[in-house]
Amino acid sequence: MTGELLTYSGAAHRTGLSVRTLERAVARGELEAVRLGRSVRIDPSSLDAWARPTATREGLTT
C-alpha cells in the first residue's frame, strides 16, 4: 500500500458504490482494508482492482 488511504466515504465517492456495499466487501474479505483503531481505511489500488469487473480481474477480457 502506498500513498493516502481512503475512508469508506471516500472509497464510495471514488467508485459510485454505497458505503454499505464496501463494508460488506471488506467483511467478506473481498476487499482489503486496514483498521486503524476504530477507523477503517482502504488502499486506492486495492479498491480499483476490486471494483473492476470480475472478468477483467480474472484475465478474461474481451
Backbone as CSV, one residue per row, in Angstrom:
resi,resn,N_x,N_y,N_z,CA_x,CA_y,CA_z,C_x,C_y,C_z
1,MET,0.839,-1.180,0.000,0.000,0.000,0.000,0.879,1.237,0.000
2,THR,0.550,2.151,-0.876,1.310,3.389,-0.933,0.364,4.563,-1.024
3,GLY,0.837,5.733,-0.621,0.024,6.937,-0.731,-1.053,7.019,0.328
4,GLU,-2.026,7.853,0.063,-3.108,8.068,1.026,-4.130,6.945,0.978
5,LEU,-4.643,6.618,2.137,-5.697,5.618,2.241,-7.048,6.315,2.258
6,LEU,-8.072,5.624,1.805,-9.413,6.192,1.708,-10.310,5.718,2.845
7,THR,-11.203,6.570,3.274,-12.260,6.174,4.195,-13.331,5.451,3.380
8,TYR,-14.286,4.832,4.058,-15.404,4.225,3.333,-16.099,5.278,2.474
9,SER,-16.281,6.462,3.030,-16.962,7.536,2.303,-16.177,7.933,1.052
10,GLY,-14.875,8.091,1.201,-14.030,8.450,0.059,-14.019,7.362,-0.996
11,ALA,-13.979,6.107,-0.560,-13.998,4.984,-1.490,-15.341,4.910,-2.213
12,ALA,-16.414,5.180,-1.500,-17.743,5.178,-2.109,-17.842,6.273,-3.165
13,HIS,-17.325,7.430,-2.854,-17.346,8.549,-3.805,-16.529,8.201,-5.051
14,ARG,-15.380,7.577,-4.855,-14.491,7.229,-5.958,-15.112,6.197,-6.898
15,THR,-15.864,5.241,-6.345,-16.415,4.147,-7.149,-17.867,4.332,-7.557
16,GLY,-18.584,5.192,-6.840,-20.010,5.344,-7.107,-20.841,4.273,-6.421
17,LEU,-20.205,3.483,-5.557,-20.910,2.449,-4.803,-21.308,2.995,-3.443
18,SER,-22.188,2.298,-2.765,-22.602,2.735,-1.433,-21.558,2.333,-0.397
19,VAL,-21.552,3.047,0.714,-20.668,2.717,1.831,-20.976,1.299,2.302
20,ARG,-22.243,0.942,2.375,-22.635,-0.386,2.857,-22.093,-1.498,1.952
21,THR,-22.107,-1.276,0.646,-21.557,-2.261,-0.284,-20.078,-2.496,0.002
22,LEU,-19.354,-1.417,0.250,-17.927,-1.533,0.555,-17.707,-2.219,1.898
23,GLU,-18.533,-1.893,2.882,-18.425,-2.544,4.190,-18.633,-4.054,4.061
24,ARG,-19.608,-4.447,3.254,-19.872,-5.879,3.051,-18.694,-6.568,2.368
25,ALA,-18.115,-5.907,1.369,-16.977,-6.488,0.655,-15.790,-6.682,1.596
26,VAL,-15.563,-5.730,2.481,-14.483,-5.854,3.458,-14.805,-6.981,4.436
27,ALA,-16.026,-7.047,4.911,-16.424,-8.084,5.864,-16.287,-9.483,5.267
28,ARG,-16.565,-9.619,3.969,-16.442,-10.918,3.293,-15.000,-11.242,2.914
29,GLY,-14.101,-10.279,3.077,-12.699,-10.495,2.728,-12.411,-10.288,1.251
30,GLU,-13.356,-9.733,0.511,-13.176,-9.496,-0.923,-12.349,-8.248,-1.192
31,LEU,-12.436,-7.288,-0.294,-11.745,-6.014,-0.429,-10.835,-5.828,0.775
32,GLU,-9.557,-5.619,0.494,-8.570,-5.449,1.562,-8.721,-4.075,2.211
33,ALA,-8.677,-4.051,3.524,-8.774,-2.799,4.271,-7.861,-2.873,5.491
34,VAL,-7.518,-1.706,6.006,-6.658,-1.599,7.181,-7.457,-0.960,8.300
35,ARG,-7.409,-1.551,9.466,-8.100,-0.983,10.621,-7.093,-0.177,11.427
36,LEU,-7.423,1.073,11.680,-6.608,1.968,12.496,-7.458,2.385,13.690
37,GLY,-7.324,1.649,14.774,-8.212,1.878,15.909,-9.617,1.480,15.504
38,ARG,-10.554,2.422,15.620,-11.936,2.150,15.205,-12.185,2.530,13.755
39,SER,-11.202,3.122,13.109,-11.343,3.558,11.718,-10.894,2.475,10.756
40,VAL,-11.494,2.464,9.587,-11.107,1.543,8.531,-10.666,2.372,7.334
41,ARG,-9.555,1.975,6.725,-9.041,2.680,5.555,-8.795,1.677,4.439
42,ILE,-8.996,2.145,3.208,-8.877,1.294,2.031,-7.824,1.885,1.104
43,ASP,-6.925,1.014,0.635,-5.892,1.433,-0.309,-6.545,1.638,-1.684
44,PRO,-6.308,2.789,-2.314,-6.932,3.058,-3.616,-6.620,2.003,-4.677
45,SER,-5.407,1.455,-4.700,-5.086,0.447,-5.713,-5.855,-0.852,-5.457
46,SER,-6.052,-1.219,-4.199,-6.867,-2.394,-3.869,-8.321,-2.161,-4.266
47,LEU,-8.794,-0.958,-4.020,-10.166,-0.605,-4.379,-10.365,-0.693,-5.884
48,ASP,-9.429,-0.125,-6.643,-9.545,-0.145,-8.101,-9.536,-1.569,-8.641
49,ALA,-8.660,-2.419,-8.086,-8.586,-3.815,-8.529,-9.881,-4.553,-8.206
50,TRP,-10.436,-4.327,-7.019,-11.671,-4.989,-6.623,-12.861,-4.498,-7.446
51,ALA,-12.883,-3.216,-7.762,-14.035,-2.618,-8.439,-14.092,-2.962,-9.924
52,ARG,-12.976,-3.432,-10.508,-13.000,-3.842,-11.911,-13.943,-5.021,-12.083
53,PRO,-14.555,-5.158,-13.250,-15.442,-6.308,-13.496,-14.697,-7.622,-13.252
54,THR,-15.405,-8.623,-12.795,-14.810,-9.911,-12.456,-14.019,-10.496,-13.614
55,ALA,-14.543,-10.430,-14.815,-13.842,-10.994,-15.964,-12.481,-10.343,-16.147
56,THR,-12.403,-9.047,-15.922,-11.142,-8.335,-16.057,-10.168,-8.780,-14.977
57,ARG,-10.651,-8.966,-13.751,-9.789,-9.422,-12.647,-9.206,-10.791,-12.929
58,GLU,-9.967,-11.624,-13.625,-9.542,-12.987,-13.885,-8.814,-13.115,-15.221
59,GLY,-8.549,-11.983,-15.881,-7.823,-12.015,-17.137,-8.654,-12.486,-18.326
60,LEU,-9.960,-12.366,-18.224,-10.845,-12.835,-19.284,-11.426,-11.683,-20.086
61,THR,-10.623,-10.667,-20.341,-11.112,-9.502,-21.077,-11.414,-9.880,-22.514
62,THR,-12.343,-9.145,-23.112,-12.703,-9.422,-24.497,-12.139,-8.388,-25.413
